[in-house]
Amino acid sequence: MQSLRFLFATLIPALLFSVALQAQASPENWCGTNNPRSDWMTKYQAGEFTPVGKSEDILYVPTRFIIVGKNDGSGYINPVRLLRAFELLNSDYEGMNIQFYIKDVDYLNRSSYYDYSNISTGNQMMSLNNNSNVINNYIVNTPITGNCGYYTPGLDALAISIDCISSSGDRTWGHEMGHLFNLDHTFYGWESVEEIANIELTERAPATINYNNRDILVERMDGSNCEDAADGFCDTAPDYLMQRWVCNDVQEYRDSLTDPDSIRFAVPGINIMSYVNNDCVEGFSEDQKTAMQTNLAARQISNDTGVDRVAANGDAMNLLLPVNNATLEVSDYVELVWNSVPNANYYIVQLNTSTNFNGTVLQSFIVSDTTALIEDDLNTNTRYYWRVRPFNRYVFDSDFCDQKFRFKNGEFPTATIDAALNSAISVAPNPVSGGQELRINGRDLGQAGNMTYELIDAAGRILLSRENLNVNAAGLSERIETTGMPAGVYFLRIRLNEKLVTRRVVVTP
């Protein structure tokens, strides 16, 4: 590799600016998108497409999360953090009446995709796992060593680093989404320069700079070449800063640069497609917005399905199973069950060994059902706490349910879920058609005693209760009438002496 001084001596012989860029320690490059200008943007800026103005109504854009973990299922981003960052992404596009909604959430366990150092691995991940007609967002630990994220145009997908996802101002997601809508960096062309940090340059900027084997015009301060130079937008200021930098107290680069006409200027630190640090960013320019609106219209994937959507209400949630303070038979897994909540499409489930969920938690993940199977991290004779937060595809700022249930994974003299009893009892038919009898049959129970059973709906209400039924070890037979029961999911809880069995029952129309 050529030395930096040789690079500037040969490529930029006429550069007059004093630059001491403050690079971010990790990731060092922020954005790994280093593609030539797209054919679409070239044609758009040549006037071949009619610009599309801001929609009067909000355009809802389908988005898919592919949350990548290691082979063993560890390392996932905390979905609470993910949703906060998604809200920040939407705030960056709110002024264009563009809002992203969550069409799908998928988990992908593969260590080679969780951390990778080259683009070919990322391309393989995307080509094998992309869905069509949706914006695919891969949430990984390291998307190409040293980068926060990138956009791949051929596969039309984003990869974002967990370390660069937050609600505290990190604009990586909004920046890469800008690339997906075909925007270039404001410093387009300067990506080819390896580094100018801490190097004093005393000559004016060159007229062109080579990038991707093309000579790119360097933008002049007088605006004379703004339509053909750099990013091609005249309302984005000249910018030659290809590394992360910090703005001063007037939101400008702390030093002045010098254009090809020897005019000194300061770079404003406001554009999301620049490399200015996050706390300086204000958003996109008007011309950038129009270009993105036009590109979105060409994709034909937006819709109006989010109109009048309201947040899911955590106050309407009831945790069901295991019952609070239950002590379970020692097991490698436990099933958590709660009621369905109006306006909820997804649920965040969190498991921890204490009631403090504000810091690191043992498990935190998204499901679309009202049950979750905890299969890892369960120790014997250990108390666990769990809680659930409902949210929907369009509104993400709901709250966790006030309830925090706890259970103990170990044998104690309280009601336990019994594997032998569970295998001896059948509940059929399941699913059961409304109006058809639901049969509870038991054979070779292994014990006689006092039995109680309850039928519970998805809201946690007990619809039917039978208590103090005497059964013998040979078996039992009970019938439940389903006439008048709405279609949906119900839970049957059966207790024999100190043993507990639960079954999920589906009633169909």
CORMOGI-V354076 format. One record per run of one state. SS is the DSSP state (@ for helix, = for strand, . for the rest). FROM is the first residue (numbers start at 1). TO is the last residue. Records with the same first field share a line. If there is no record, write none. Layout:
SS->FROM-TO  FROM-TO
This chain:
.->1-3  12-15  20-29  32-38  46-58  70-78  97-97  110-110  117-118  130-134  141-141  144-146  153-156  165-171  181-189  193-198  203-207  212-213  218-244  246-246  248-251  254-256  259-263  266-267  269-270  272-275  277-277  281-282  284-285  300-301  304-313  317-318  322-325  329-333  339-345  353-362  368-370  375-381  392-399  401-404  410-415  418-418  429-431  434-437  444-448  458-461  473-474  481-487  497-498  509-509
@->4-11  39-45  79-96  111-114  119-129  162-164  172-180  190-192  278-280  286-299  314-316  419-424
=->16-19  30-31  59-69  98-109  115-116  135-140  142-143  147-152  157-161  199-202  208-211  214-217  245-245  247-247  252-253  257-258  264-265  268-268  271-271  276-276  283-283  302-303  319-321  326-328  334-338  346-352  363-367  371-374  382-391  400-400  405-409  416-417  425-428  432-433  438-443  449-457  462-472  475-480  488-496  499-508
